[in-house]
Amino acid sequence: MNRFYTAIALLLASATTWAQTPAAAPLQWAGNDTQANGATTVYQAGADTPAKTVWKADTALPGASDIITDQPEGTLYQDMYRTCTGFNDGYEKTFDAYAADVVISKDKKKVYIKNFCPVFSTGWIVGDMDETGLVEFKFPQAVYLATSSDDSEEQEVNYAYKMIVDDVNLKITVDQTTQTVQFRWDGSKLAQVNATDCIALASAAGKFRGYGSVNNVFSVVTDVPVKPSADLKSQIYKMTYTDYLTQKAASKNVKLVFDGNNVYMGGFYSNYWIKGTLTGGKVSFPNKQYLGTETIIQKIHEYMIAFQIDANRENADFVDNLVFDYDAAAGTMTNSTLSFAVNQGYTQFGVNQIYELPSLAKTDYVIADPAKPVIVEAHAYDATEKYGAMAYELSNLSVDGKEMNTDDIYYNVYLDGVLQTFTPASYQCLSADMTDVPYGFIDYQVTQSTGVVGYDFALYEGLQQIYLYKDFKKIGLKAVYVDGANRYESELAEYDPTAIRLTQLADGSDVKSVYYTDLSGRKVASPVHGLYLKTVVYADGQTQTVKILK
């Protein structure tokens, strides 16, 4: 086994930093000028005075009209597997498994690369290729039109330059000796000849804008996602596992398809499948199986990685196979030592989802009316904040207490008796209208400071939260089980948030102070999105704490 990673507590950090706000905001061209704590290196976004450029003084720089925004003509190599060292707002890190597009012109004399920095969208850069496959990109090239963040909305052309990375002084400046960066194309891979050459975004005067890349390698992806034949019937199994962050038991439904000795498992994440082999009472899924691509701000290639965590939960090692003990009679696949994850690439760490110590059991779900839902908390519509909110318990039980398939459970929300349809006009993370809210729905993969995951539709420890952007007096909620064309509905649960008040603890007790804490116990000055605890301290020393949803 080879070493997979250390400091396992950092497992999900990379995934959550990909998405911090649900809507794109104008970029602030302000670079970092100090070194970050820890191992991250930060480079200044330019010197105090503009650097000289090697562009000839009597030659005008390319203009906005020279930015190549449309895909050039030629052979498109779409979603190539890209690795590089990159600069993201001045911070340096290694990027792996980013999907990238390259075009080779019909006469095979031009090579185009889209987005020379993997985390920042720009126009295409273009290079000249000779008959041996040597490609020369000559800079500066106009690649991005920046709009001022102030009220002037002035626009400035930004350029791709060849720049020098100064690891001693933590600066990136224009290379005064040459503005040519060489790549070599072999028909399936495009790689830099000199790995230390840096292509970076800069102003016309050569001031570093915080984005760039070094040691770029683009490879054609030959891996193909597996999927069982459509004529094979799948069986629903419940996968139980330990949630890595909370260390609490969790479960979700997965699909298994048995085709002779071949076993397929799907539904654990998106529409991905992995393929294993049944031999001697064990099902083995080979490590590093290709799953497909997913867009989380940028498009990435994802793989299944299998590993074993040590007893202290500090380190983990790759294993060759994710292995389960299979009991056909009991309908179980058990495992007590191994874990697997949906990972960005397969060479380094970049996890989207971890399933720690998973085991599977065949289900016996019923189709019936769901149990009446429980609304735990509601926040009345506030005319100043312009939203209200609700939180309800997720349940997969029927009205008579039997288990139901959560994949087919939805919720309908009523405001003052009117069934609600949530639209992208009010909910910026939705892409289409939604009336039936899926069980455990998250509209945006971001973890808030309170531990809540999501934005307008969010989850926290078995509670679904929904934010409401219209005035209302009473909230209603139904659970709905959908079986093809048939719909089974629960009783309507109703909640009047205006009727909920703090109970007076003692006659004549005056409120001495009120403070808020998040779910980790940290005091906050002003609650934002999420669940919080509100504590009222009375003059007689008594206190009362209630949950509030903001």
C-alpha positions as CSV (number, residue, x, y, z in Angstrom):
1,M,0.0,0.0,0.0
2,N,1.2,3.5,-0.7
3,R,0.7,6.5,1.5
4,F,-2.5,8.3,0.7
5,Y,-2.5,11.4,2.9
6,T,-1.6,12.7,6.3
7,A,-3.5,14.9,8.7
8,I,-6.8,13.3,7.8
9,A,-8.7,16.0,9.7
10,L,-8.1,18.2,6.6
11,L,-10.1,15.7,4.4
12,L,-13.0,17.9,3.3
13,A,-11.2,21.3,3.4
14,S,-10.5,21.3,-0.3
15,A,-14.1,20.5,-1.3
16,T,-15.7,23.3,0.8
17,T,-13.2,25.9,-0.4
18,W,-14.3,25.4,-4.0
19,A,-17.7,27.0,-3.2
20,Q,-18.1,29.7,-0.6
21,T,-20.8,31.9,-2.1
22,P,-23.7,30.8,-4.3
23,A,-23.5,33.7,-6.8
24,A,-20.5,34.9,-8.7
25,A,-19.2,38.3,-7.5
26,P,-16.9,40.7,-9.3
27,L,-13.3,39.9,-8.8
28,Q,-11.3,42.3,-6.7
29,W,-7.9,42.7,-8.1
30,A,-6.2,43.0,-4.8
31,G,-3.3,40.6,-4.3
32,N,-1.9,39.2,-1.1
33,D,1.4,40.6,0.3
34,T,1.9,38.4,3.4
35,Q,2.6,34.7,3.8
36,A,-0.2,32.7,5.0
37,N,0.0,30.6,8.2
38,G,0.9,27.0,7.6
39,A,2.3,25.5,4.4
40,T,0.4,27.6,1.9
41,T,2.6,30.1,0.0
42,V,1.2,33.5,-0.9
43,Y,2.7,35.6,-3.7
44,Q,2.4,39.4,-4.0
45,A,0.1,40.6,-6.8
46,G,2.8,42.8,-8.4
47,A,5.4,45.1,-7.1
48,D,4.8,48.6,-5.9
49,T,5.8,49.9,-9.3
50,P,4.8,48.3,-12.6
51,A,7.4,45.9,-14.1
52,K,8.8,46.6,-17.5
53,T,7.6,44.4,-20.3
54,V,9.5,42.8,-23.1
55,W,6.9,43.9,-25.5
56,K,8.5,46.3,-28.0
57,A,7.8,49.9,-27.3
58,D,6.8,50.6,-30.9
59,T,4.4,47.7,-30.9
60,A,0.9,48.2,-29.5
61,L,-0.4,45.6,-27.1
62,P,-3.3,43.5,-28.2
63,G,-6.7,45.0,-27.4
64,A,-10.0,43.7,-26.2
65,S,-11.0,42.6,-29.7
66,D,-8.0,40.2,-29.7
67,I,-9.4,38.2,-26.9
68,I,-10.4,34.7,-28.2
69,T,-13.7,34.0,-26.5
70,D,-15.2,31.5,-29.0
71,Q,-14.0,28.0,-29.5
72,P,-11.5,28.1,-32.4
73,E,-12.0,25.9,-35.5
74,G,-10.1,22.6,-35.5
75,T,-10.1,19.3,-33.6
76,L,-11.4,19.7,-30.1
77,Y,-9.9,17.6,-27.3
78,Q,-12.6,18.2,-24.7
79,D,-12.2,17.6,-21.0
80,M,-8.5,16.6,-21.0
81,Y,-7.1,15.6,-17.6
82,R,-5.1,18.6,-16.4
83,T,-2.4,18.8,-13.8
84,C,-0.4,21.9,-12.9
85,T,0.8,24.1,-10.1
86,G,-1.5,27.1,-10.0
87,F,-2.0,30.5,-8.4
88,N,-5.5,31.3,-7.1
89,D,-5.7,34.9,-5.9
90,G,-2.0,34.7,-5.1
91,Y,-2.2,31.4,-3.2
92,E,-0.1,28.6,-4.7
93,K,-1.3,25.0,-4.8
94,T,-1.2,21.9,-6.9
95,F,-4.2,21.3,-9.1
96,D,-5.1,17.8,-10.3
97,A,-7.9,16.4,-12.5
98,Y,-9.3,19.6,-13.8
99,A,-11.1,19.2,-17.1
100,A,-9.6,21.4,-19.8
101,D,-10.2,22.0,-23.5
102,V,-7.5,22.1,-26.2
103,V,-8.0,22.7,-29.9
104,I,-5.6,21.8,-32.7
105,S,-6.2,23.7,-35.9
106,K,-7.1,21.8,-39.1
107,D,-3.6,22.5,-40.6
108,K,-2.0,21.4,-37.3
109,K,-0.1,24.6,-37.1
110,K,-2.0,26.2,-34.2
111,V,-2.7,25.0,-30.7
112,Y,-5.3,26.7,-28.5
113,I,-5.7,26.3,-24.7
114,K,-8.8,27.4,-22.9
115,N,-8.3,29.0,-19.4
116,F,-4.5,28.9,-18.9
117,C,-5.2,29.1,-15.1
118,P,-7.5,26.2,-14.0
119,V,-9.5,28.2,-11.5
120,F,-10.1,31.3,-13.5
121,S,-12.0,31.6,-16.8
122,T,-10.3,33.6,-19.5
123,G,-10.1,33.6,-23.3
124,W,-8.0,31.1,-25.2
125,I,-4.3,31.4,-25.6
126,V,-2.8,30.4,-29.0
127,G,0.6,28.9,-29.9
128,D,2.4,27.9,-33.1
129,M,3.2,24.2,-33.7
130,D,5.9,22.8,-36.0
131,E,5.9,19.4,-37.7
132,T,7.7,17.8,-34.7
133,G,4.9,18.8,-32.3
134,L,6.8,21.6,-30.6
135,V,4.4,24.4,-29.7
136,E,5.5,28.0,-28.9
137,F,3.2,30.3,-27.1
138,K,4.4,33.9,-27.5
139,F,3.2,36.5,-25.0
140,P,1.7,38.9,-24.0
141,Q,-1.8,37.8,-25.2
142,A,-5.0,39.6,-24.4
143,V,-7.2,37.1,-22.4
144,Y,-9.5,38.9,-20.0
145,L,-11.6,42.1,-19.8
146,A,-11.8,43.1,-16.2
147,T,-14.5,45.5,-15.0
148,S,-13.8,47.9,-12.2
149,S,-15.5,47.0,-8.9
150,D,-16.3,50.6,-8.2
151,D,-19.2,52.6,-9.6
152,S,-17.2,53.7,-12.7
153,E,-17.5,50.2,-14.3
154,E,-14.4,51.0,-16.3
155,Q,-12.9,48.1,-18.2
156,E,-9.3,47.0,-18.4
157,V,-7.7,44.4,-20.7
158,N,-5.6,41.9,-18.8
159,Y,-2.9,39.8,-20.4
160,A,-1.2,36.4,-20.2
161,Y,2.5,37.0,-19.7
162,K,5.4,34.7,-19.2
163,M,6.5,35.5,-15.7
164,I,9.2,34.5,-13.2
165,V,8.2,33.0,-9.8
166,D,10.5,34.4,-7.1
167,D,10.2,31.9,-4.2
168,V,12.6,33.9,-2.0
169,N,10.7,37.2,-2.1
170,L,7.4,35.7,-2.9
171,K,6.8,37.7,-6.0
172,I,5.9,37.1,-9.6
173,T,7.2,39.5,-12.2
174,V,7.4,39.6,-16.0
175,D,10.3,37.7,-17.5
176,Q,12.6,40.3,-19.1
177,T,14.6,37.8,-21.2
178,T,11.9,35.9,-23.2
179,Q,8.1,35.8,-23.5
180,T,8.0,32.4,-25.2
181,V,6.7,29.2,-23.4
182,Q,7.2,25.9,-25.1
183,F,4.9,22.9,-25.0
184,R,5.1,19.5,-26.8
185,W,2.2,17.7,-28.4
186,D,2.4,14.0,-29.0
187,G,-1.2,13.3,-30.2
188,S,-2.6,12.5,-26.7
189,K,-0.7,14.8,-24.3
190,L,0.3,18.4,-24.3
191,A,3.0,19.2,-21.8
192,Q,5.3,22.1,-21.0
193,V,8.9,21.6,-22.1
194,N,10.3,23.7,-19.2
195,A,8.1,22.8,-16.1
196,T,9.2,26.0,-14.3
197,D,7.8,28.4,-16.9
198,C,4.9,30.4,-15.5
199,I,2.0,31.8,-17.5
200,A,0.3,34.4,-15.4
201,L,-2.4,37.0,-15.6
202,A,-1.2,40.6,-15.4
203,S,-2.1,44.2,-16.3
204,A,-0.8,45.8,-19.4
205,A,2.1,47.1,-17.4
206,G,3.0,43.6,-16.2
207,K,1.5,43.7,-12.6
208,F,0.6,40.2,-11.5
209,R,-3.1,39.7,-11.0
210,G,-2.9,36.7,-8.7
211,Y,-3.7,33.9,-11.2
212,G,-1.3,31.7,-13.2
213,S,0.0,28.2,-13.8
214,V,3.3,26.3,-13.9
215,N,4.1,22.8,-15.2
216,N,1.0,22.3,-17.2
217,V,0.2,18.8,-18.5
218,F,-3.0,18.1,-20.5
219,S,-3.7,14.4,-21.2
220,V,-6.5,12.8,-23.2
221,V,-8.8,10.8,-20.8
222,T,-9.1,7.2,-21.9
223,D,-10.9,6.0,-18.8
224,V,-14.6,5.3,-19.3
225,P,-17.2,5.2,-16.5
226,V,-18.8,1.8,-15.9
227,K,-22.5,1.2,-16.0
228,P,-24.6,-2.0,-16.0
229,S,-26.7,-2.9,-18.9
230,A,-30.1,-1.2,-18.9
231,D,-31.9,-4.6,-19.2
232,L,-30.4,-5.8,-15.8
233,K,-32.7,-5.2,-12.8
234,S,-31.2,-3.4,-9.8
235,Q,-31.9,-4.1,-6.2
236,I,-32.1,-1.4,-3.5
237,Y,-29.7,-1.8,-0.6
238,K,-29.3,0.5,2.4
239,M,-25.6,1.6,2.9
240,T,-24.8,2.4,6.5
241,Y,-21.6,4.3,7.2
242,T,-19.9,6.7,9.5
243,D,-20.1,10.4,8.6
244,Y,-16.5,11.5,8.6
245,L,-17.1,15.1,9.9
246,T,-19.6,14.3,12.6
247,Q,-18.5,10.7,13.4
248,K,-22.2,9.8,13.6
249,A,-24.0,7.0,11.9
250,A,-25.4,7.8,8.5
251,S,-27.2,5.9,5.7
252,K,-28.3,6.2,2.1
253,N,-29.8,4.0,-0.5
254,V,-27.7,2.5,-3.2
255,K,-28.4,0.2,-6.1
256,L,-26.8,-3.2,-6.7
257,V,-26.8,-5.1,-10.0
258,F,-25.7,-8.7,-10.0
259,D,-24.6,-10.0,-13.5
260,G,-23.0,-13.4,-13.0
261,N,-19.9,-12.8,-11.0
262,N,-19.9,-9.1,-11.8
263,V,-21.4,-6.7,-9.2
264,Y,-22.3,-3.1,-9.9
265,M,-22.9,-0.5,-7.2
266,G,-24.5,2.9,-8.0
267,G,-26.4,5.7,-6.5
268,F,-23.8,6.4,-3.8
269,Y,-23.0,9.8,-5.5
270,S,-24.7,11.4,-8.5
271,N,-25.3,8.8,-11.2
272,Y,-21.9,7.1,-10.7
273,W,-21.3,3.4,-10.7
274,I,-18.4,1.2,-9.7
275,K,-17.9,-2.4,-10.8
276,G,-16.7,-5.3,-8.7
277,T,-16.3,-9.1,-8.8
278,L,-18.0,-11.7,-6.6
279,T,-15.6,-14.5,-5.7
280,G,-15.6,-16.9,-2.7
281,G,-18.2,-15.0,-0.7
282,K,-16.4,-11.6,-1.2
283,V,-17.2,-8.7,-3.4
284,S,-14.1,-6.7,-4.5
285,F,-14.3,-3.3,-6.2
286,P,-10.9,-2.3,-7.6
287,N,-9.5,1.0,-6.4
288,K,-9.2,4.2,-8.6
289,Q,-12.2,3.5,-10.8
290,Y,-13.1,6.4,-13.0
291,L,-16.5,7.9,-12.2
292,G,-17.0,10.8,-14.6
293,T,-17.0,14.6,-14.5
294,E,-18.7,17.0,-12.2
295,T,-18.8,20.8,-12.3
296,I,-18.2,22.5,-8.9
297,I,-17.4,26.0,-10.2
298,Q,-14.9,24.2,-12.5
299,K,-15.4,20.9,-14.2
300,I,-13.3,18.1,-12.6
301,H,-12.6,14.4,-13.2
302,E,-13.7,12.1,-10.3
303,Y,-12.5,8.7,-9.2
304,M,-13.5,6.2,-6.5
305,I,-10.6,5.8,-4.1
306,A,-10.5,3.0,-1.4
307,F,-8.4,3.4,1.7
308,Q,-7.9,2.3,5.3
309,I,-7.8,4.8,8.1
310,D,-5.4,4.1,11.0
311,A,-6.6,3.6,14.6
312,N,-5.8,7.2,15.5
313,R,-7.7,8.6,12.5
314,E,-4.7,10.6,11.6
315,N,-3.4,8.8,8.5
316,A,-4.7,6.5,5.8
317,D,-3.4,4.3,3.1
318,F,-4.6,3.3,-0.3
319,V,-5.8,-0.3,-0.7
320,D,-6.0,-2.3,-3.9
321,N,-9.6,-3.1,-3.5
322,L,-12.7,-2.1,-1.5
323,V,-13.7,-5.6,-0.2
324,F,-17.0,-6.7,1.4
325,D,-18.0,-10.0,2.9
326,Y,-21.1,-11.1,1.0
327,D,-23.9,-13.2,2.5
328,A,-26.5,-13.9,-0.2
329,A,-29.0,-15.5,2.2
330,A,-29.0,-12.6,4.6
331,G,-28.7,-10.0,1.7
332,T,-25.8,-8.2,3.3
333,M,-22.3,-6.9,2.3
334,T,-20.3,-6.1,5.4
335,N,-17.0,-4.4,6.0
336,S,-15.4,-3.1,9.2
337,T,-12.0,-1.8,8.2
338,L,-12.2,-0.1,4.8
339,S,-13.6,3.2,3.5
340,F,-14.1,4.8,0.1
341,A,-14.5,8.3,-1.3
342,V,-15.5,10.2,-4.4
343,N,-12.2,12.0,-5.2
344,Q,-11.0,14.7,-7.6
345,G,-8.5,12.7,-9.6
346,Y,-6.6,9.7,-8.2
347,T,-3.0,11.0,-7.5
348,Q,-3.6,13.3,-4.6
349,F,-6.2,14.3,-2.1
350,G,-9.4,16.2,-3.2
351,V,-12.4,14.6,-1.7
352,N,-16.0,15.4,-2.4
353,Q,-17.6,12.7,-0.3
354,I,-16.3,10.1,2.2
355,Y,-18.1,6.9,3.2
356,E,-16.3,5.6,6.2
357,L,-16.6,1.9,7.0
358,P,-19.6,1.2,4.8
359,S,-21.8,-1.9,4.9
360,L,-24.9,-2.8,2.9
361,A,-28.1,-4.6,3.6
362,K,-31.0,-5.4,1.3
363,T,-34.1,-3.4,2.0
364,D,-37.7,-4.3,2.4
365,Y,-39.4,-0.9,1.8
366,V,-43.1,-0.4,1.7
367,I,-45.2,1.8,-0.5
368,A,-47.8,3.6,1.7
369,D,-48.9,7.0,3.1
370,P,-46.0,8.7,4.9
371,A,-46.2,9.6,8.5
372,K,-47.2,13.2,9.3
373,P,-44.1,15.4,9.2
374,V,-42.8,17.3,12.2
375,I,-42.0,21.0,11.8
376,V,-39.3,21.7,14.5
377,E,-38.8,25.4,14.2
378,A,-40.0,28.4,12.1
379,H,-38.9,31.9,11.7
380,A,-41.7,34.4,10.9
381,Y,-41.2,36.6,7.8
382,D,-39.2,39.7,8.7
383,A,-40.0,42.7,6.5
384,T,-36.5,44.1,7.1
385,E,-34.6,40.9,6.4
386,K,-37.1,40.0,3.7
387,Y,-37.2,36.3,4.5
388,G,-38.7,33.7,6.9
389,A,-37.6,30.1,7.4
390,M,-38.6,26.7,8.6
391,A,-36.9,23.5,9.7
392,Y,-38.5,20.0,9.7
393,E,-37.4,16.5,10.7
394,L,-36.6,14.1,7.8
395,S,-38.4,10.8,8.2
396,N,-38.6,7.7,6.0
397,L,-41.4,6.1,8.0
398,S,-44.9,5.3,6.8
399,V,-48.0,6.2,8.7
400,D,-47.8,2.8,10.4
401,G,-44.1,3.0,11.2
402,K,-42.6,1.0,8.4
403,E,-39.5,2.0,6.4
404,M,-39.9,3.7,3.0
405,N,-37.5,4.4,0.2
406,T,-36.1,7.9,0.8
407,D,-35.4,8.2,-3.0
408,D,-39.1,8.5,-3.5
409,I,-40.0,10.8,-0.6
410,Y,-40.7,14.5,-1.2
411,Y,-42.1,17.4,0.7
412,N,-44.7,20.0,-0.2
413,V,-44.7,23.4,1.5
414,Y,-47.8,25.5,2.0
415,L,-47.9,29.1,3.0
416,D,-51.3,30.2,4.3
417,G,-52.8,27.2,2.6
418,V,-51.3,27.8,-0.8
419,L,-48.9,25.1,-2.3
420,Q,-45.5,26.7,-3.0
421,T,-43.4,26.4,-6.1
422,F,-39.8,27.5,-5.6
423,T,-38.3,29.3,-8.7
424,P,-34.8,30.3,-9.8
425,A,-36.0,34.0,-9.7
426,S,-36.1,33.8,-5.9
427,Y,-33.8,30.9,-5.2
428,Q,-30.5,31.7,-7.0
429,C,-29.1,28.2,-6.6
430,L,-32.0,26.5,-8.4
431,S,-31.9,25.9,-12.1
432,A,-35.6,25.0,-12.6
433,D,-38.9,25.4,-10.8
434,M,-39.4,22.9,-7.9
435,T,-42.7,22.1,-6.1
436,D,-41.7,18.6,-4.7
437,V,-38.7,19.1,-2.5
438,P,-36.7,15.9,-2.5
439,Y,-35.8,14.2,0.8
440,G,-32.6,15.8,2.2
441,F,-32.3,18.3,-0.6
442,I,-29.3,20.6,-0.7
443,D,-29.3,23.4,-3.3
444,Y,-25.6,24.3,-2.9
445,Q,-22.6,22.3,-1.7
446,V,-21.2,24.6,1.0
447,T,-20.7,24.1,4.7
448,Q,-21.6,27.2,6.8
449,S,-19.9,28.1,10.1
450,T,-22.7,26.5,12.1
451,G,-22.2,23.2,10.4
452,V,-25.3,23.6,8.2
453,V,-24.7,22.3,4.7
454,G,-26.5,24.2,1.8
455,Y,-27.8,27.6,1.2
456,D,-31.6,28.2,0.8
457,F,-32.3,24.5,1.1
458,A,-29.9,23.1,3.7
459,L,-29.3,20.2,6.1
460,Y,-28.2,19.9,9.7
461,E,-28.2,16.6,11.7
462,G,-31.4,15.2,10.2
463,L,-33.2,18.6,9.8
464,Q,-34.2,20.1,6.5
465,Q,-34.1,23.9,6.4
466,I,-35.9,26.1,3.8
467,Y,-35.7,29.8,3.6
468,L,-38.9,31.6,2.5
469,Y,-38.9,34.9,0.6
470,K,-42.5,35.9,0.9
471,D,-44.8,37.0,3.7
472,F,-46.9,34.4,5.5
473,K,-48.8,33.8,8.7
474,K,-48.8,30.0,8.8
475,I,-46.7,27.2,7.4
476,G,-48.0,23.9,6.2
477,L,-46.0,20.7,5.3
478,K,-46.9,17.4,3.7
479,A,-44.7,14.4,3.1
480,V,-45.4,12.8,-0.3
481,Y,-44.3,9.3,-1.5
482,V,-44.2,9.1,-5.3
483,D,-44.5,5.7,-7.0
484,G,-44.5,6.3,-10.7
485,A,-47.9,8.0,-11.4
486,N,-49.2,7.3,-7.9
487,R,-48.8,9.8,-5.1
488,Y,-49.3,9.0,-1.4
489,E,-49.6,12.0,0.9
490,S,-49.3,12.4,4.6
491,E,-51.6,14.5,6.8
492,L,-50.9,18.2,6.7
493,A,-48.6,19.5,9.5
494,E,-49.1,23.2,10.3
495,Y,-47.0,25.7,12.3
496,D,-47.7,29.3,13.3
497,P,-44.4,31.0,14.0
498,T,-46.1,34.1,15.3
499,A,-47.6,32.1,18.2
500,I,-44.2,30.9,19.5
501,R,-42.9,33.1,22.4
502,L,-40.4,32.6,25.2
503,T,-42.1,31.4,28.3
504,Q,-42.0,33.9,31.2
505,L,-40.0,32.1,33.9
506,A,-41.0,34.1,36.9
507,D,-43.6,36.8,37.5
508,G,-42.1,40.2,37.1
509,S,-38.8,38.8,35.8
510,D,-37.0,41.4,33.7
511,V,-34.7,40.4,30.9
512,K,-31.1,41.3,31.8
513,S,-29.3,40.3,28.6
514,V,-29.7,38.2,25.4
515,Y,-26.9,36.5,23.6
516,Y,-26.5,34.0,20.7
517,T,-24.3,31.1,20.1
518,D,-23.8,28.8,17.1
519,L,-24.2,25.1,17.4
520,S,-20.6,24.7,18.5
521,G,-21.1,26.9,21.5
522,R,-19.3,30.0,20.1
523,K,-20.9,33.4,20.7
524,V,-21.9,35.3,17.6
525,A,-22.7,39.0,17.5
526,S,-25.5,38.7,14.9
527,P,-26.9,35.4,13.6
528,V,-26.9,34.8,9.9
529,H,-28.2,31.8,7.8
530,G,-28.5,28.7,9.9
531,L,-29.6,27.3,13.3
532,Y,-28.5,29.1,16.5
533,L,-29.2,29.1,20.2
534,K,-30.7,32.2,21.8
535,T,-30.1,32.5,25.5
536,V,-32.2,35.0,27.6
537,V,-30.7,35.9,31.0
538,Y,-33.3,37.3,33.5
539,A,-32.6,39.7,36.4
540,D,-33.3,36.9,38.9
541,G,-30.5,34.8,37.4
542,Q,-32.7,32.3,35.6
543,T,-32.0,31.6,32.0
544,Q,-33.8,30.1,29.1
545,T,-32.3,28.8,25.8
546,V,-34.2,28.1,22.6
547,K,-33.2,27.2,19.1
548,I,-33.8,29.9,16.4
549,L,-33.6,29.6,12.7
550,K,-32.2,32.5,10.8
